Amino acid sequence: MIRTYIDSDVIIRLLRGDTEGAHMLRVWEADPQMELWIGALQRAEVLFHVLPGEERLTGFVLRRFRTAPVTEEVVDLGARLFSRWNRSHGVDENDALLAATAVLTGGQVITMNLKHFPMPEVRATLGWTRPARQ
């Protein structure tokens, strides 16, 4: 089983009604090889930007994931990844910490923005390619 870290951009699109995102979440949940996780900072990104009326759905969606902590080891590797990739690819602190979490646990990342995960040591996959549908 592989830890699969879902980036906050995937969850936010799902919460905003992207039907392809809802479909993909069901596919990932049904895959016996995937263990669904979210990084602590990605969880914070989602919760800090909940719109009025989304609280219940957000809680329902987030309960589907285990949350990985931000450890000293994650921060140290994340800082190195940020330093290497921020200027060239726009990798921000949260992306770097999620990438570090995936590397340190042997996991993979599902994101809507592969540009933020250019690191050769990170296995990153695009969540889906179709535009959001309502």
GINOR-V154285 format. One record per residue. RES is the residue in one letter. D_CENTER is the distance of its C-alpha to the mean C-alpha in whole Angstrom. Layout:
res:RES d_center:D_CENTER
res:RES d_center:D_CENTER
This chain:
res:M d_center:17
res:I d_center:14
res:R d_center:11
res:T d_center:8
res:Y d_center:5
res:I d_center:3
res:D d_center:1
res:S d_center:5
res:D d_center:7
res:V d_center:7
res:I d_center:8
res:I d_center:10
res:R d_center:12
res:L d_center:12
res:L d_center:14
res:R d_center:16
res:G d_center:17
res:D d_center:16
res:T d_center:18
res:E d_center:16
res:G d_center:13
res:A d_center:15
res:H d_center:17
res:M d_center:14
res:L d_center:12
res:R d_center:16
res:V d_center:16
res:W d_center:13
res:E d_center:15
res:A d_center:18
res:D d_center:17
res:P d_center:19
res:Q d_center:17
res:M d_center:14
res:E d_center:13
res:L d_center:10
res:W d_center:8
res:I d_center:6
res:G d_center:7
res:A d_center:10
res:L d_center:9
res:Q d_center:6
res:R d_center:9
res:A d_center:11
res:E d_center:10
res:V d_center:10
res:L d_center:13
res:F d_center:15
res:H d_center:15
res:V d_center:16
res:L d_center:19
res:P d_center:22
res:G d_center:23
res:E d_center:19
res:E d_center:19
res:R d_center:20
res:L d_center:18
res:T d_center:15
res:G d_center:16
res:F d_center:17
res:V d_center:13
res:L d_center:12
res:R d_center:14
res:R d_center:13
res:F d_center:10
res:R d_center:12
res:T d_center:11
res:A d_center:11
res:P d_center:13
res:V d_center:14
res:T d_center:17
res:E d_center:20
res:E d_center:19
res:V d_center:15
res:V d_center:17
res:D d_center:19
res:L d_center:17
res:G d_center:15
res:A d_center:18
res:R d_center:19
res:L d_center:16
res:F d_center:16
res:S d_center:20
res:R d_center:20
res:W d_center:18
res:N d_center:18
res:R d_center:21
res:S d_center:21
res:H d_center:17
res:G d_center:16
res:V d_center:13
res:D d_center:13
res:E d_center:13
res:N d_center:10
res:D d_center:8
res:A d_center:11
res:L d_center:11
res:L d_center:7
res:A d_center:9
res:A d_center:12
res:T d_center:11
res:A d_center:10
res:V d_center:13
res:L d_center:15
res:T d_center:14
res:G d_center:15
res:G d_center:11
res:Q d_center:9
res:V d_center:6
res:I d_center:6
res:T d_center:6
res:M d_center:9
res:N d_center:10
res:L d_center:11
res:K d_center:13
res:H d_center:11
res:F d_center:11
res:P d_center:14
res:M d_center:15
res:P d_center:17
res:E d_center:16
res:V d_center:13
res:R d_center:12
res:A d_center:10
res:T d_center:10
res:L d_center:11
res:G d_center:10
res:W d_center:13
res:T d_center:16
res:R d_center:18
res:P d_center:18
res:A d_center:18
res:R d_center:20
res:Q d_center:22
